[in-house]
Amino acid sequence: MVYALILFAITYVLMLAFSKYRPYIAIASAAIFIITGMLPLDQIVGAIDFNVLLMIAGTMGLVQLFIDSKMPALLADLVMEKVPNIQMAAVALALFAGIISAFVDNVATVLMVAPIALEICKKLDTNPVPFIIAIAVSSNLQGAATLVGDTTAIMLGSYANMSFLDFFVYEGKPGIFFAVELGAIVSALILAWLFRKEKKPVPKGMPRTVVTDYVPSILLVGMIVLLISASFIPNKPDITNGLICVGLMIIGILYSFAKTHNRGALIHPIKAIDFETIGLLFGLFLVIGGITHMGVIDAAAELLAKLGGGNVFVIYTIIVWASVLLSAFIDNIPYVATMLPVVTGLAQALGIPPTLLYFGLLSGATLGGNCTPIGASANIAGIGILRKNGYEVKTRDFIRIGIPFTLAAVIPAYIYFWVLY
């Protein structure tokens, strides 16, 4: 376990220090885990979340068709008509992404909203990096708002036998949805403060972009509807969401080819897939699988349990903030899966309902990923989009927005859950 932890720490330090080479560092580290036996061969496939990889690939291809149709440019025009300056444009886009992310996976949300932000920044001649970061962190925040917003929310709902409506009202009290929205309001104020110098006015009276094809937009809306609908299907295959996204991308490509009779239409969306981002996630899944197999995550969970003693407030506080810290560096899915039974046992030992600890775990683990550029898949996807457009995101650029945003979102939720539950 010690060797696995050392390799894991070195991997993340290198990825934070050398942002351009993150995919290669992750894959090299994964190879070491496999070669040394810290990730057994029979666990390699199980460690990889093919659903996320397929969903990213499918959505990226579909979003390229969406961009080609000029719809993001039109949406950018509509946003610019409603906001007075760049500051408010950034806040509005982040809130817009958050609303979508409450019902659609965070990565898919970033891939859909990022092109709109890029168009706005192109028209206003401003740096899109902080815009995309704001969209990513806002998407991660709202993922905990509903049962269908994020994988960790789905895991909690299944484990605690919670329905979609339980996220709004639980045990006769306002549910986690309202804690997330409270955090969203405070974090929106933080974003407004972070963008306070961006007072350049948005030009008005400009002609709206003409959309050339509405089919890609229909396919994207169809993707949202299908992803939400699929969340209610019990015992569905693990790669259902990924198959939906890839299937719709294929439909879009075939439609484009039938419309243009150009072979380039078959290749163009495939070229839009960011294989470096997919490679990075592929490597990270294997690395996390390795440290999980070697007992690092189990040991972390046990340590959290011991540190709390018998004090409910201390245990709750440790669970929330340790989850924030750990999720800044490790995938929150295996962490939440490991901690759910630990939290249940703690609640039983303390003689209290587990609701407080469940919600504290979910909020901390979901929002902690906003602290670093590699803490959440949505962050990685957003940075990948920026890289494809010629922008490098340094770690300090990300944490300048991510850490204040995280604190602004977690602290209100932390107080909210303690007061109500």
N, C-alpha and C positions, 0 to 999 in steps of 0.2 A: 504493500500500500504506500510506503514511503517513497519508493522509486516512481510509482505512478503519479503521486502528488508532485514530486520534483519536476518530472517531465511535463506535467500539466501546467505548472507555474511557469516554467521556461517557455513553453509554447505561447502562453498568453502575454508574457512580457515581450517576446519577440514580435507578436502580432500587433501589440500596441505601439512598439517602437518603429516597426518597419511596415507601415500601412500598405505600401505598394505590393508587398510580397505575402500578404496574409493567406491567400489560397495555397501557395506553395508551402508555407510554414505549417499550415493545418494538415495538409495531405502528408507531408514528411513526418510530422508527429504521429499521425494515424498509422503510417507504415511502421514506425518504431514500436508502437503499441502492439501491432499485429505480429511483427517479427520476433519480439521478445516474449510473446505469449501472454502479455497483459490483457490482450483482447483475443480470446480464443476464436479460431476459424469458424466454429459453429455459431458464434454470436455476432458475426460481422453483419449479416443481412438484417438481423433484428435490431441492430443499433442504428441503422440508417432509416430516417423518416422519409420514405419514398413519396408519401403524400405531399409533404412540403416541397420537395424537389420538383415533382410533377406540377404542382400548383404554380410554383414560380415560373417554370418553363412555359406552361400553357398561357399563363396570364401575360407574361412578357411578349409572347408572340401576338396575342390578341390585342394587347395595348399598342403594339406597333401599327396594326391595322386601324385602331382607334385614332392614333396620331395622324396617319396618312389621310384619314377622312376629314381632317380639319376640325373635328369636334372639340378637342382640347383648346384650340385657338379661339373658338367661339365662346366656350365656357370662360376662358381667360378674359375675353372682351366683356362678358356679362359681369364678372367679378369686379373688373376695373371700373365699370360704370357705377358700381354701388359703393366703392370705398374712396376716401379722400386722398390717401397717400400709401406709400409702400408699407409703412408700419401696420396699418389696418388690413392691407391686403394679406400680409403674412399671418396675422391673427385669424382672419376670416378663413383662409385656406386650412389652417390647422384645425379650427373648429369644424369645418366641412369634412375633413378627413376623419375626425373623431366621430361624427354622427354616422358615417358609413361604417366605420370600424366596430361600432357597437353591434352590428349585424353581419359583418363580413370579416373573414380572417384579416389580421393586421397586414400581412405581406401583400395580399391582394389589394387592400386599400391603398397602400403606398404606391404600388405599381399603377393604379388607376389615377390617383390624384397628382402624382409627381409630374406627369406631362403637362398638366394644367399650370403648375407652378413654374415649370421651365419656360412655357410660353409667356407667362406674365413677366418673368424676369428678363426674357429676351426683348420684350416690347418696352420694358422700363429701363433696360440697360443696367441691371443690377445683379449682384452675385447670388446665384440660386442656392448655394450651399446651406446657409442658415434656414432658408425656406424649406428645403427638403428635410433637414434635421427636425424642424418644428413639426412637419407633417408626420414623420416617423414616430416621434415621442408621443404625439397626440393620439396616434393610432394605437400605440401600446397601452396608453392609459384607458381608452374606451373599450379595449378588449375584455376587461373584467366587468363591464356594465351589464351584460346579458349572458344568458346561457350559451348563445351561439357566437359570441364575440371573439373567443380565443380558446385554444386547446385546453389551457389550464382551467378555464371556466367550465368547459364541458366535463373535464375530469372531476371537478368538485361536485357538479350537478349529479353526475352518475354515482359518485361515492356516497354522497349525502342524500340521494334520492330526491333531488330538488327539481322542480318543474321550471319551465320558462318564466312563469309568473312569480315564482318564489324569489327571483332576483329583484323583483319590484316590491313585493310585500312578503315578509317571512316572519312567521310566528306572531302575526298581528302587528308587526313593526315595519317601518320603511326598510327596504332591503339594500343590498350592496349597490344597486343601480344609482341610488341617490347619493351614496358616499362618493362614487366615481364622478357624478355630475358636480358635486360640491368641489371635488378636487379639480375638475375641468374649469370651473369658474375662476378659482384662485390661480391655476396655472396659466389661464388665458391672460390674466392681469400681469403675470410674470413675463409672458411672451411679449406683451405690449411694452413692458419696461425694457426688456432685452433689445427690442427693435426701436427704442425711443429716438435714436438718432436718424432713423430712416424716414425723414419727413418730406422727401421729394414728392411733390404732388403727382397724382395720376392724371394724365391728359384726358380730357373729356371730348365728346363729339366725334370721336374717331369711328369710321365705318366698321360694322361688324363683319367678321370673317364669314364667308359662305361655306357651309358644310357640303362636301362633295358626295358623301355616301352615309346614309344613316344605319346601314346594316351592322357595322362594327359596334355602334352604340347600343343597338338592340341586343347584340350578342353579349355585351358587357352587362347590361341590365338583366338579361337572362341568366348570366352567371351568378349575379347577386341573388336572384330569386331561387335558383337551383341550390346554391350553397346554404341558404337559410332553410329551404325545404328539406334538404338532406340531413340537416342537424336533428330533425325530428324522427328520422327513420332508425328504429332500433336494430342492433346487430348488423349494421352495414359494414362492408369491407373497409379496412383502414385507409385505402387509397381512393375512396369515393370522391373526395373534393378534388384531388389531383386529376382523376379521370374526367371529371366535369370540365375542368379548365383546359386540359389538353384536347378533349373532344370538341369543345367550342372553338379552340384555336384551329383545329383541322377543318371544321366547317367554314370558318372565316377564310382560311387559305384557299379551300376549294371554290368558295364563292368568288374570291378575288380573281382566281385563275379563269373561272368560267366567264367572268365579266370582261377581263382584259385579253384573254387568250395569249398571255405572256408568261413564259416559263419563269421569268424573274419573280413573278407573283408567288410562286411556290417556295422560293428560296429566301426572299426578303424578310418575312416574319421570323424565319428560323435564325437568320443572322442577327436579329434583334435580341435573341436570348443571351443573357449575360452568363456565359459558361464559367467565368471566373467566380462569380457569386455562388453559383451552384457547386463549384469545386470547393469553395471555402466552407459552405454548409456541409457538404459531403464529408470533408475532413473533420469538421467539428463534431458531427454526429458520431464518428468513429472514436474520436478522443474522449467524448463524454461517455460512450459505451465502455471504453477502457477503464476510466476511473470509477465508473459504476460497478463494473465487474470486480475491480480490486478493492471495493469496499470504502472508497473515499467518501461518497455521498452518504452512505449509511453511518459512517463515523461522525460526519458533520451533524447529521440529524440527532444522533445520540448525545453529542456534546451540547447541542441546544437544549435538550431535555434536562441534562444534569445541571446546567448553569442556572436554571430557573428556580431551583429549590422547590418550595411549596407555595410560593406567592403567585397568585393568579395574575396580578398586574405586571410583575417582573417577567413571568413566562410569556404573557401576551406581548410585552414590549420587545423581548428578545426575539420572538418568532417574527414579528413585523420587521424589525430593523436588520436582523440577521438575514432574513429572506431578501431584503433589499440589497444588502451587501453581496450575498452569494450569487444572486441572480444577475448581478452586474457582470459576472465572469463566467457563469455556467448556465447551460440551458435550463430554463425553469420547469420544463416538462418532467424530466426524471427527478428533479428536486421535489416538486409538488407530489408526484406519485409516491416518493419515499416518505415525505413528511405527513401525508394524510393519516396513515395508521398511527404514526407517532403522536400526532395532535389528538387523535381520538383517545389513545391510551392516557395521555396527560389529562385530558378532560375527565375521564373516568376516575383517575387517581385523585383529582382535586374535587370530585363530586359536583361538577358543573356541566351544563350543556356545552357541547363542542362548538356551537355556532360562532362565538367570539373568536376562538382560535382558528376556525375554518376561514372566516372572512379576513382576519389579520394575515393569515398565510397567503391567501389569494391576492390580496392587495399588495403586499410586500413583494411577493415573487413576480407578479405581473409588472409592477412599476420599476423594480430594481434594474430591469434590462435597459432602462433609459439612461443609466449612468455612464455607460461606455458604448463605443461604436460597435462592439461585437457582443453586446449583452442580449440582443434580441434579433430574430430573423428579419424583422421589419427594418431595423437599423442597417443591417448588412445589405438588404435589397435597395434601400434608398442610397447608400453610399455607392453601390454598384451602378445605379443609374447615373449618378454624378460622374463617376469615373468614365463611363461610356461617352459622356458628353464633354470630357476633357477637364474635369474638376477633381482635384485631390482633396480628400477630407482628412485633416490631421486630427489626432486624438484630442488635442486641446480645443480645436474648433467644435468638436462634438460635446465635450463635457462642459464647455462654457454655457451651452443651452441645456444639455441633458440633466446635469446635477441640480441647478435651481428649479427646473421643471419638476423633477422627481420629488424634491422636498416640498414644493408647493402642492403637489398632488397627494403625497403620502400623509403629511401631517394632518390635514383636515379629516381624511378618512380614518386615520389612527384615533383621533379624538372622537369622531362620530361613532365608531364601533364600540369604544369603551363606554361612552355615555348611554347608548341605546341597549347594548347587549351584556 
